Amino acid sequence: MSKFGCLIMGPAGAGKTNPPTKTTFCTALIQHLRNSRRACYYINLDPAAEDFAFEPDIDIKGLISLEDVMEEMHLGPNGGLIYCFEFLLQNMDFLTEPLETVTDEYLIIIDMPGQIELYTHIPILPSLVKDLTRGSLNINMCAAYLLESTFVVDRPKFFAGTLSAMSAMLMLEMPHVNVLSKMDLIKDSIPRRDLKRFLDPDVGLLDEDAERAAKAANADGTLVVPVAPSVEENGDPTKTEDVMAGKSFRRLNRAVGNLIDDFSMVSFLRLNVQDEDSVGAILSYIDDAIQFHEAQEPREPMDEIDADEMVG
Protein backbone atom coordinates (compact mmCIF):
# COMPACT_ATOMS: atom_id res chain seq x y z
CA MET A 1 0.00 0.00 0.00
CA SER A 2 1.40 3.38 -1.01
CA LYS A 3 1.31 6.52 1.06
CA PHE A 4 1.16 10.06 -0.30
CA GLY A 5 2.98 13.16 0.80
CA CYS A 6 4.26 16.61 -0.11
CA LEU A 7 7.32 18.55 1.05
CA ILE A 8 6.48 22.24 1.52
CA MET A 9 9.70 24.13 0.78
CA GLY A 10 11.00 27.54 -0.15
CA PRO A 11 13.15 30.41 1.11
CA ALA A 12 12.34 32.28 4.30
CA GLY A 13 9.47 34.71 3.87
CA ALA A 14 7.77 32.77 1.06
CA GLY A 15 4.66 32.23 3.19
CA LYS A 16 4.80 28.46 3.61
CA THR A 17 5.10 27.97 7.38
CA ASN A 18 2.47 28.07 10.01
CA PRO A 19 2.30 31.05 12.41
CA PRO A 20 -1.17 31.23 13.97
CA THR A 21 -1.40 34.99 13.50
CA LYS A 22 -1.76 34.87 9.70
CA THR A 23 -2.80 32.55 6.92
CA THR A 24 0.07 30.80 5.19
CA PHE A 25 0.19 27.99 2.66
CA CYS A 26 0.34 25.16 5.20
CA THR A 27 -2.53 26.69 7.17
CA ALA A 28 -4.62 27.23 4.06
CA LEU A 29 -3.85 23.77 2.65
CA ILE A 30 -4.75 21.95 5.86
CA GLN A 31 -7.94 23.98 6.21
CA HIS A 32 -8.87 23.27 2.59
CA LEU A 33 -8.33 19.54 3.12
CA ARG A 34 -10.57 19.64 6.17
CA ASN A 35 -13.25 21.57 4.29
CA SER A 36 -13.03 18.96 1.52
CA ARG A 37 -13.33 16.12 4.08
CA ARG A 38 -9.89 14.81 3.27
CA ALA A 39 -7.54 13.37 5.86
CA CYS A 40 -4.12 14.93 6.37
CA TYR A 41 -1.11 14.13 8.52
CA TYR A 42 0.96 17.18 9.38
CA ILE A 43 4.71 16.96 10.11
CA ASN A 44 6.82 19.92 11.19
CA LEU A 45 10.52 19.55 10.36
CA ASP A 46 11.50 23.11 11.23
CA PRO A 47 13.38 22.82 14.54
CA ALA A 48 12.99 26.57 15.15
CA ALA A 49 9.21 26.81 14.65
CA GLU A 50 7.21 27.29 17.82
CA ASP A 51 3.63 28.37 17.13
CA PHE A 52 1.19 26.58 14.82
CA ALA A 53 -2.35 27.18 13.64
CA PHE A 54 -2.75 23.38 13.48
CA GLU A 55 -0.85 21.21 15.94
CA PRO A 56 1.59 18.90 14.11
CA ASP A 57 1.13 15.15 14.34
CA ILE A 58 4.93 14.90 14.41
CA ASP A 59 7.16 17.80 15.51
CA ILE A 60 10.93 17.52 15.09
CA LYS A 61 11.32 19.48 18.33
CA GLY A 62 10.22 16.31 20.10
CA LEU A 63 13.58 14.95 18.96
CA ILE A 64 15.83 18.00 18.75
CA SER A 65 15.44 21.78 18.73
CA LEU A 66 17.55 24.44 17.06
CA GLU A 67 17.72 26.51 20.24
CA ASP A 68 19.24 23.65 22.22
CA VAL A 69 21.74 22.84 19.47
CA MET A 70 22.91 26.45 19.17
CA GLU A 71 23.35 26.69 22.94
CA GLU A 72 25.05 23.36 23.54
CA MET A 73 27.11 23.05 20.34
CA HIS A 74 27.92 26.78 20.01
CA LEU A 75 26.70 26.84 16.41
CA GLY A 76 24.99 29.56 14.42
CA PRO A 77 21.46 29.20 12.99
CA ASN A 78 22.51 27.62 9.70
CA GLY A 79 25.09 25.28 11.20
CA GLY A 80 22.65 24.34 13.94
CA LEU A 81 19.95 23.54 11.40
CA ILE A 82 22.27 21.25 9.46
CA TYR A 83 23.22 19.50 12.71
CA CYS A 84 19.50 19.00 13.50
CA PHE A 85 18.90 17.29 10.17
CA GLU A 86 22.00 15.15 10.47
CA PHE A 87 20.73 14.05 13.87
CA LEU A 88 17.30 13.32 12.38
CA LEU A 89 18.87 11.12 9.70
CA GLN A 90 20.59 9.14 12.45
CA ASN A 91 17.25 8.70 14.23
CA MET A 92 14.84 8.15 11.35
CA ASP A 93 12.66 5.87 13.45
CA PHE A 94 11.34 9.10 14.99
CA LEU A 95 9.62 9.68 11.62
CA THR A 96 9.18 6.23 10.17
CA GLU A 97 7.53 4.46 13.10
CA PRO A 98 4.52 6.84 13.39
CA LEU A 99 4.16 6.93 9.59
CA GLU A 100 3.86 3.15 9.34
CA THR A 101 0.23 3.36 10.48
CA VAL A 102 -0.77 6.19 8.11
CA THR A 103 -3.08 4.90 5.36
CA ASP A 104 -3.28 5.89 1.71
CA GLU A 105 -6.29 8.12 2.40
CA TYR A 106 -4.07 10.67 4.12
CA LEU A 107 -2.03 13.42 2.53
CA ILE A 108 1.20 13.73 4.51
CA ILE A 109 2.23 17.39 4.67
CA ILE A 110 5.89 17.93 5.61
CA ASP A 111 6.68 21.53 6.52
CA MET A 112 10.35 22.33 5.93
CA PRO A 113 12.64 25.16 7.18
CA GLY A 114 13.35 28.21 5.05
CA GLN A 115 17.14 27.82 4.71
CA ILE A 116 17.54 27.13 1.01
CA GLU A 117 20.98 25.53 1.36
CA LEU A 118 19.15 22.43 2.57
CA TYR A 119 17.52 22.14 -0.86
CA THR A 120 20.23 23.36 -3.17
CA HIS A 121 23.73 22.09 -2.37
CA ILE A 122 23.80 19.95 0.79
CA PRO A 123 22.95 16.24 0.32
CA ILE A 124 20.95 15.96 3.55
CA LEU A 125 17.47 16.36 2.13
CA PRO A 126 17.99 13.85 -0.73
CA SER A 127 18.91 11.26 1.93
CA LEU A 128 15.75 12.08 3.86
CA VAL A 129 13.63 11.79 0.73
CA LYS A 130 15.13 8.40 -0.13
CA ASP A 131 14.34 7.09 3.35
CA LEU A 132 10.72 8.22 3.04
CA THR A 133 10.08 7.11 -0.53
CA ARG A 134 11.69 3.66 -0.35
CA GLY A 135 11.43 0.66 1.90
CA SER A 136 8.33 -0.10 3.91
CA LEU A 137 6.97 3.46 3.84
CA ASN A 138 6.96 3.78 0.04
CA ILE A 139 5.58 7.33 0.09
CA ASN A 140 4.70 8.84 -3.28
CA MET A 141 6.04 12.35 -2.77
CA CYS A 142 6.37 15.64 -4.55
CA ALA A 143 7.77 19.00 -3.47
CA ALA A 144 5.90 22.29 -3.46
CA TYR A 145 8.52 25.02 -3.78
CA LEU A 146 7.22 28.47 -2.86
CA LEU A 147 8.76 31.70 -4.11
CA GLU A 148 7.42 35.06 -3.01
CA SER A 149 5.67 36.81 -5.90
CA THR A 150 7.09 40.21 -4.91
CA PHE A 151 10.37 38.95 -6.41
CA VAL A 152 8.96 39.83 -9.84
CA VAL A 153 9.44 43.52 -9.04
CA ASP A 154 13.22 42.93 -8.96
CA ARG A 155 13.92 40.80 -12.01
CA PRO A 156 17.48 39.68 -11.12
CA LYS A 157 16.14 38.64 -7.72
CA PHE A 158 13.33 36.70 -9.38
CA PHE A 159 15.75 34.78 -11.60
CA ALA A 160 17.98 34.06 -8.59
CA GLY A 161 14.92 32.61 -6.85
CA THR A 162 14.04 30.63 -9.96
CA LEU A 163 17.58 29.25 -10.03
CA SER A 164 17.17 28.08 -6.42
CA ALA A 165 13.94 26.30 -7.39
CA MET A 166 15.67 24.59 -10.31
CA SER A 167 18.59 23.61 -8.09
CA ALA A 168 16.16 21.98 -5.64
CA MET A 169 14.52 20.08 -8.50
CA LEU A 170 17.87 18.71 -9.66
CA MET A 171 19.03 17.94 -6.13
CA LEU A 172 15.93 16.07 -4.95
CA GLU A 173 15.06 14.27 -8.20
CA MET A 174 11.33 14.21 -7.42
CA PRO A 175 8.22 15.83 -8.93
CA HIS A 176 8.01 19.55 -8.18
CA VAL A 177 5.16 22.04 -8.10
CA ASN A 178 6.66 25.53 -8.16
CA VAL A 179 4.44 28.26 -6.75
CA LEU A 180 4.49 32.07 -6.76
CA SER A 181 2.96 32.86 -3.37
CA LYS A 182 1.37 36.04 -1.99
CA MET A 183 -0.17 36.93 -5.34
CA ASP A 184 -2.56 39.30 -3.57
CA LEU A 185 0.40 41.63 -2.89
CA ILE A 186 1.19 42.30 -6.56
CA LYS A 187 -2.22 42.06 -8.23
CA ASP A 188 -2.33 45.82 -8.87
CA SER A 189 1.37 46.38 -9.56
CA ILE A 190 2.02 44.23 -12.63
CA PRO A 191 -0.14 43.71 -15.77
CA ARG A 192 -1.48 40.21 -16.29
CA ARG A 193 0.20 40.01 -19.70
CA ASP A 194 3.60 40.69 -18.11
CA LEU A 195 2.91 38.24 -15.28
CA LYS A 196 2.64 35.35 -17.75
CA ARG A 197 6.29 35.91 -18.68
CA PHE A 198 7.24 35.23 -15.06
CA LEU A 199 5.08 32.11 -14.73
CA ASP A 200 7.12 30.58 -17.57
CA PRO A 201 10.36 32.49 -16.95
CA ASP A 202 11.35 34.49 -20.03
CA VAL A 203 15.04 35.41 -20.10
CA GLY A 204 14.11 38.40 -22.26
CA LEU A 205 12.87 40.07 -19.08
CA LEU A 206 16.49 40.57 -18.06
CA ASP A 207 17.34 42.24 -21.37
CA GLU A 208 14.44 44.65 -20.94
CA ASP A 209 15.53 45.34 -17.38
CA ALA A 210 19.05 46.16 -18.56
CA GLU A 211 17.73 48.47 -21.26
CA ARG A 212 15.66 50.36 -18.72
CA ALA A 213 18.65 50.65 -16.43
CA ALA A 214 20.85 51.96 -19.26
CA LYS A 215 18.39 54.61 -20.44
CA ALA A 216 16.60 57.50 -18.80
CA ALA A 217 13.70 59.58 -19.98
CA ASN A 218 14.42 63.26 -20.67
CA ALA A 219 11.89 66.07 -20.36
CA ASP A 220 10.20 65.52 -23.72
CA GLY A 221 9.79 61.78 -23.16
CA THR A 222 12.52 60.49 -25.44
CA LEU A 223 15.08 58.04 -24.13
CA VAL A 224 18.70 59.01 -23.73
CA VAL A 225 21.72 57.12 -22.50
CA PRO A 226 23.18 58.64 -19.32
CA VAL A 227 26.64 60.13 -19.75
CA ALA A 228 27.95 58.79 -16.44
CA PRO A 229 31.06 56.62 -16.86
CA SER A 230 30.68 52.88 -16.64
CA VAL A 231 31.30 51.07 -13.39
CA GLU A 232 34.11 49.10 -14.98
CA GLU A 233 35.97 52.35 -15.71
CA ASN A 234 35.41 54.48 -12.60
CA GLY A 235 33.06 52.62 -10.28
CA ASP A 236 33.93 51.67 -6.74
CA PRO A 237 33.95 47.83 -6.43
CA THR A 238 33.39 48.15 -2.68
CA LYS A 239 30.01 49.84 -3.16
CA THR A 240 27.03 47.58 -3.66
CA GLU A 241 25.14 50.11 -5.78
CA ASP A 242 28.08 50.41 -8.19
CA VAL A 243 28.53 46.66 -8.53
CA MET A 244 24.82 46.00 -9.09
CA ALA A 245 24.62 48.71 -11.76
CA GLY A 246 27.61 47.43 -13.73
CA LYS A 247 28.02 45.38 -16.86
CA SER A 248 29.51 42.43 -14.97
CA PHE A 249 26.38 42.13 -12.84
CA ARG A 250 24.19 42.21 -15.96
CA ARG A 251 26.33 39.54 -17.61
CA LEU A 252 26.01 37.37 -14.51
CA ASN A 253 22.22 37.77 -14.54
CA ARG A 254 22.12 36.93 -18.22
CA ALA A 255 24.18 33.77 -17.60
CA VAL A 256 21.76 32.73 -14.85
CA GLY A 257 18.80 33.41 -17.14
CA ASN A 258 20.35 31.40 -19.98
CA LEU A 259 21.02 28.49 -17.65
CA ILE A 260 17.37 28.45 -16.55
CA ASP A 261 16.26 28.74 -20.16
CA ASP A 262 18.56 25.91 -21.30
CA PHE A 263 17.17 23.48 -18.73
CA SER A 264 13.59 24.67 -19.33
CA MET A 265 12.41 22.94 -16.16
CA VAL A 266 10.81 25.66 -14.06
CA SER A 267 7.33 27.11 -14.39
CA PHE A 268 5.17 28.60 -11.68
CA LEU A 269 1.59 28.43 -10.48
CA ARG A 270 -0.11 31.39 -8.83
CA LEU A 271 -1.19 31.20 -5.20
CA ASN A 272 -3.37 33.49 -3.14
CA VAL A 273 -3.98 31.83 0.23
CA GLN A 274 -6.96 34.10 0.83
CA ASP A 275 -8.73 32.44 -2.14
CA GLU A 276 -9.78 28.84 -1.45
CA ASP A 277 -10.11 28.14 -5.18
CA SER A 278 -6.46 29.12 -5.62
CA VAL A 279 -5.43 26.76 -2.81
CA GLY A 280 -7.57 24.02 -4.34
CA ALA A 281 -5.89 24.50 -7.71
CA ILE A 282 -2.44 24.03 -6.16
CA LEU A 283 -3.68 20.93 -4.36
CA SER A 284 -4.94 19.46 -7.63
CA TYR A 285 -1.45 19.79 -9.14
CA ILE A 286 0.04 18.13 -6.05
CA ASP A 287 -2.48 15.28 -6.32
CA ASP A 288 -1.61 14.79 -9.99
CA ALA A 289 2.13 14.77 -9.23
CA ILE A 290 1.79 12.04 -6.58
CA GLN A 291 -1.06 10.21 -8.41
CA PHE A 292 -3.21 10.43 -5.30
CA HIS A 293 -6.63 9.92 -6.86
CA GLU A 294 -5.53 6.96 -8.96
CA ALA A 295 -4.98 4.95 -5.78
CA GLN A 296 -8.31 5.81 -4.15
CA GLU A 297 -11.22 3.39 -4.24
CA PRO A 298 -14.70 4.64 -5.14
CA ARG A 299 -16.42 5.82 -1.99
CA GLU A 300 -19.91 4.94 -0.85
CA PRO A 301 -22.17 7.64 0.62
CA MET A 302 -21.65 6.34 4.17
CA ASP A 303 -17.89 6.77 3.74
CA GLU A 304 -18.38 10.53 4.04
CA ILE A 305 -19.42 10.06 7.65
CA ASP A 306 -16.25 8.08 8.38
CA ALA A 307 -14.15 10.76 6.68
CA ASP A 308 -15.43 13.35 9.16
CA GLU A 309 -13.83 11.38 11.97
CA MET A 310 -10.40 11.41 10.25
CA VAL A 311 -10.33 15.18 9.69
CA GLY A 312 -12.11 16.15 12.91
C-alpha positions in Angstrom: 0.0 0.0 0.0 1.4 3.4 -1.0 1.3 6.5 1.1 1.2 10.1 -0.3 3.0 13.2 0.8 4.3 16.6 -0.1 7.3 18.5 1.0 6.5 22.2 1.5 9.7 24.1 0.8 11.0 27.5 -0.1 13.2 30.4 1.1 12.3 32.3 4.3 9.5 34.7 3.9 7.8 32.8 1.1 4.7 32.2 3.2 4.8 28.5 3.6 5.1 28.0 7.4 2.5 28.1 10.0 2.3 31.0 12.4 -1.2 31.2 14.0 -1.4 35.0 13.5 -1.8 34.9 9.7 -2.8 32.6 6.9 0.1 30.8 5.2 0.2 28.0 2.7 0.3 25.2 5.2 -2.5 26.7 7.2 -4.6 27.2 4.1 -3.8 23.8 2.6 -4.8 21.9 5.9 -7.9 24.0 6.2 -8.9 23.3 2.6 -8.3 19.5 3.1 -10.6 19.6 6.2 -13.2 21.6 4.3 -13.0 19.0 1.5 -13.3 16.1 4.1 -9.9 14.8 3.3 -7.5 13.4 5.9 -4.1 14.9 6.4 -1.1 14.1 8.5 1.0 17.2 9.4 4.7 17.0 10.1 6.8 19.9 11.2 10.5 19.5 10.4 11.5 23.1 11.2 13.4 22.8 14.5 13.0 26.6 15.2 9.2 26.8 14.7 7.2 27.3 17.8 3.6 28.4 17.1 1.2 26.6 14.8 -2.4 27.2 13.6 -2.7 23.4 13.5 -0.8 21.2 15.9 1.6 18.9 14.1 1.1 15.1 14.3 4.9 14.9 14.4 7.2 17.8 15.5 10.9 17.5 15.1 11.3 19.5 18.3 10.2 16.3 20.1 13.6 14.9 19.0 15.8 18.0 18.7 15.4 21.8 18.7 17.5 24.4 17.1 17.7 26.5 20.2 19.2 23.6 22.2 21.7 22.8 19.5 22.9 26.5 19.2 23.3 26.7 22.9 25.0 23.4 23.5 27.1 23.0 20.3 27.9 26.8 20.0 26.7 26.8 16.4 25.0 29.6 14.4 21.5 29.2 13.0 22.5 27.6 9.7 25.1 25.3 11.2 22.6 24.3 13.9 19.9 23.5 11.4 22.3 21.3 9.5 23.2 19.5 12.7 19.5 19.0 13.5 18.9 17.3 10.2 22.0 15.1 10.5 20.7 14.0 13.9 17.3 13.3 12.4 18.9 11.1 9.7 20.6 9.1 12.4 17.3 8.7 14.2 14.8 8.2 11.3 12.7 5.9 13.4 11.3 9.1 15.0 9.6 9.7 11.6 9.2 6.2 10.2 7.5 4.5 13.1 4.5 6.8 13.4 4.2 6.9 9.6 3.9 3.2 9.3 0.2 3.4 10.5 -0.8 6.2 8.1 -3.1 4.9 5.4 -3.3 5.9 1.7 -6.3 8.1 2.4 -4.1 10.7 4.1 -2.0 13.4 2.5 1.2 13.7 4.5 2.2 17.4 4.7 5.9 17.9 5.6 6.7 21.5 6.5 10.4 22.3 5.9 12.6 25.2 7.2 13.3 28.2 5.0 17.1 27.8 4.7 17.5 27.1 1.0 21.0 25.5 1.4 19.2 22.4 2.6 17.5 22.1 -0.9 20.2 23.4 -3.2 23.7 22.1 -2.4 23.8 20.0 0.8 23.0 16.2 0.3 20.9 16.0 3.6 17.5 16.4 2.1 18.0 13.9 -0.7 18.9 11.3 1.9 15.8 12.1 3.9 13.6 11.8 0.7 15.1 8.4 -0.1 14.3 7.1 3.4 10.7 8.2 3.0 10.1 7.1 -0.5 11.7 3.7 -0.3 11.4 0.7 1.9 8.3 -0.1 3.9 7.0 3.5 3.8 7.0 3.8 0.0 5.6 7.3 0.1 4.7 8.8 -3.3 6.0 12.4 -2.8 6.4 15.6 -4.5 7.8 19.0 -3.5 5.9 22.3 -3.5 8.5 25.0 -3.8 7.2 28.5 -2.9 8.8 31.7 -4.1 7.4 35.1 -3.0 5.7 36.8 -5.9 7.1 40.2 -4.9 10.4 39.0 -6.4 9.0 39.8 -9.8 9.4 43.5 -9.0 13.2 42.9 -9.0 13.9 40.8 -12.0 17.5 39.7 -11.1 16.1 38.6 -7.7 13.3 36.7 -9.4 15.8 34.8 -11.6 18.0 34.1 -8.6 14.9 32.6 -6.9 14.0 30.6 -10.0 17.6 29.2 -10.0 17.2 28.1 -6.4 13.9 26.3 -7.4 15.7 24.6 -10.3 18.6 23.6 -8.1 16.2 22.0 -5.6 14.5 20.1 -8.5 17.9 18.7 -9.7 19.0 17.9 -6.1 15.9 16.1 -4.9 15.1 14.3 -8.2 11.3 14.2 -7.4 8.2 15.8 -8.9 8.0 19.6 -8.2 5.2 22.0 -8.1 6.7 25.5 -8.2 4.4 28.3 -6.7 4.5 32.1 -6.8 3.0 32.9 -3.4 1.4 36.0 -2.0 -0.2 36.9 -5.3 -2.6 39.3 -3.6 0.4 41.6 -2.9 1.2 42.3 -6.6 -2.2 42.1 -8.2 -2.3 45.8 -8.9 1.4 46.4 -9.6 2.0 44.2 -12.6 -0.1 43.7 -15.8 -1.5 40.2 -16.3 0.2 40.0 -19.7 3.6 40.7 -18.1 2.9 38.2 -15.3 2.6 35.4 -17.7 6.3 35.9 -18.7 7.2 35.2 -15.1 5.1 32.1 -14.7 7.1 30.6 -17.6 10.4 32.5 -16.9 11.4 34.5 -20.0 15.0 35.4 -20.1 14.1 38.4 -22.3 12.9 40.1 -19.1 16.5 40.6 -18.1 17.3 42.2 -21.4 14.4 44.6 -20.9 15.5 45.3 -17.4 19.1 46.2 -18.6 17.7 48.5 -21.3 15.7 50.4 -18.7 18.7 50.7 -16.4 20.9 52.0 -19.3 18.4 54.6 -20.4 16.6 57.5 -18.8 13.7 59.6 -20.0 14.4 63.3 -20.7 11.9 66.1 -20.4 10.2 65.5 -23.7 9.8 61.8 -23.2 12.5 60.5 -25.4 15.1 58.0 -24.1 18.7 59.0 -23.7 21.7 57.1 -22.5 23.2 58.6 -19.3 26.6 60.1 -19.7 28.0 58.8 -16.4 31.1 56.6 -16.9 30.7 52.9 -16.6 31.3 51.1 -13.4 34.1 49.1 -15.0 36.0 52.4 -15.7 35.4 54.5 -12.6 33.1 52.6 -10.3 33.9 51.7 -6.7 34.0 47.8 -6.4 33.4 48.1 -2.7 30.0 49.8 -3.2 27.0 47.6 -3.7 25.1 50.1 -5.8 28.1 50.4 -8.2 28.5 46.7 -8.5 24.8 46.0 -9.1 24.6 48.7 -11.8 27.6 47.4 -13.7 28.0 45.4 -16.9 29.5 42.4 -15.0 26.4 42.1 -12.8 24.2 42.2 -16.0 26.3 39.5 -17.6 26.0 37.4 -14.5 22.2 37.8 -14.5 22.1 36.9 -18.2 24.2 33.8 -17.6 21.8 32.7 -14.9 18.8 33.4 -17.1 20.3 31.4 -20.0 21.0 28.5 -17.6 17.4 28.4 -16.5 16.3 28.7 -20.2 18.6 25.9 -21.3 17.2 23.5 -18.7 13.6 24.7 -19.3 12.4 22.9 -16.2 10.8 25.7 -14.1 7.3 27.1 -14.4 5.2 28.6 -11.7 1.6 28.4 -10.5 -0.1 31.4 -8.8 -1.2 31.2 -5.2 -3.4 33.5 -3.1 -4.0 31.8 0.2 -7.0 34.1 0.8 -8.7 32.4 -2.1 -9.8 28.8 -1.5 -10.1 28.1 -5.2 -6.5 29.1 -5.6 -5.4 26.8 -2.8 -7.6 24.0 -4.3 -5.9 24.5 -7.7 -2.4 24.0 -6.2 -3.7 20.9 -4.4 -4.9 19.5 -7.6 -1.5 19.8 -9.1 0.0 18.1 -6.1 -2.5 15.3 -6.3 -1.6 14.8 -10.0 2.1 14.8 -9.2 1.8 12.0 -6.6 -1.1 10.2 -8.4 -3.2 10.4 -5.3 -6.6 9.9 -6.9 -5.5 7.0 -9.0 -5.0 4.9 -5.8 -8.3 5.8 -4.1 -11.2 3.4 -4.2 -14.7 4.6 -5.1 -16.4 5.8 -2.0 -19.9 4.9 -0.8 -22.2 7.6 0.6 -21.7 6.3 4.2 -17.9 6.8 3.7 -18.4 10.5 4.0 -19.4 10.1 7.7 -16.3 8.1 8.4 -14.2 10.8 6.7 -15.4 13.3 9.2 -13.8 11.4 12.0 -10.4 11.4 10.3 -10.3 15.2 9.7 -12.1 16.2 12.9 
